[in-house]
Amino acid sequence: MTAWKFTDVYAPDYQVPDDSILSALVFDVPEGISPVSGEKFAANLDLSASGKTTRVLAAILGMKSLPMEGTVMASGADLNIALKSSNDAQMQAGLARLPLIGGSVRSAELRVCARVRTAQAPADGAAASATAADVFEIEIGIEVGGHKGGLLMQIPKVDGQFTIGGTFQQLGVHLSDLDFLVPGASFAQMFPADLPTAYYNPGRTALDLLSLALTFDVTSAPAFSLSPSRVVVALGISDIALYSNALYLNPLAVNISVSNPLDKPGVTSGLTGSICLYPYGKQTSPPSVAQDFTFAMAAQMPDSKSPTFSMTGSSANPQKLPVSTILCDLANNGSFDTGISERLVLEKFDFDAAVDSSSGTIDHFSVDMAMSAAGTDGLYFGLFGAELGVKDFSIAVSYVK
């Protein structure tokens, strides 16, 4: 067997950046045989010979080599490389040794993608550094609560930290389905106990797993060590009716961060969500059409280390609808006479507040609101019918204890 690298073969004709993944990977091939046949590629990736790029990965997987296959395609001035592992069962067995998440792994695939340009091609930044198309990651399929989802694993090149994480859609879970993330404890103990029952009722409220991220500490000397340092989970509650069928909190995300999940876990939590206002005449339960306005909010809950409850929020009015439409939507009546000019558009409504929950006092509070005649062909507006010559205005209020 002999060591084979992309740079040994393609560097004379293509600009291969020093930090490209192609500059690091080493493959084992039979003497005198090329792993590239036409546009097809097949060879074993030597995890040991590829140096620091795969040294930690080799220790995590307990493997010395990994079979890869894919394509090497020339297209104009570009050479496109797309490879993936071809022994996923072997990788899955290796990742099953990961703390916390290992027992939930159902599939695994290493992906390598890169694009390089011919030496004669005009410089487009690719020669200076690896292109944005460079991919070197592991796709992990997991099963939680009987539902399947996908995670991406950063491949650590040095000792330190790396993350495995992903986002999900329509992945329903119970809190008990997440007990594997906090061995020796119940994940229900990590969930905030002071959510209003209108938002969350244990045993009845459906939860969706929105995202999951695990951070690991890894060291390779004097002995290899791998341990989880933090778990971050976002759980969603959908279609919370705030006012009739007009105003919904959709979704409300409960963000839970658990430090030291294996030993005396510490928990912090917060809320993020979007308050959505739906158009009059089209309001249903649950909502079935796109919203007119949204208001994104985030809140940090008090904990044992800090008694502060904080909240921020900002509005979005992408269609530049007038303020009168907000009132019509709330009333579910398009002919509702608001008495407000149809030219008045809400451009911004932001606020930021923090309260000391131990004393009930406000630490700081600010509101920033702006309205204008934007989107009305530059016309001025009258606040209540009369033309006042006002084109835009803003109001900002701030209080600091």
Buried (B, 14 or more C-beta within 10 A) or exposed (E): EEEBBBBEBBBEEBBBBEEBBBBBBBBBBEEEEEBBEEEEBBBBBBBEBBEEBBBBBBBBBEBEBBBBBBBBBEEEBBBBBBBBBBBBEBBBBBBBEBBBBBEBBEBBBBBBBBBBBBEEBEEEEBBEEBBEBBBBBBBBBBBBBEBBBEBBBBBBBEBEEBBBBBBBEEBBBBBEBBBBBBEEBEBBEBBBEEBEEEBBEEEEBEBBBBBBBBBBBBBBEEEBEBBBBBBBBBBBBBBBBEEEBBBBBBBBBBBBBBBBBBEEBBBBBBBBBBBBBBBBEBBEEEBEEEBBBBBBBBBBBBBEEBEBBBBBBBBBBEEEBBBBBBBBBBBBEEEBEBEBBEBBBBBBBBBBBBBBBEEEEEBEBBBBBBBBBBBBEEEBBBBEEEEEEBBBEEEEEEEEE
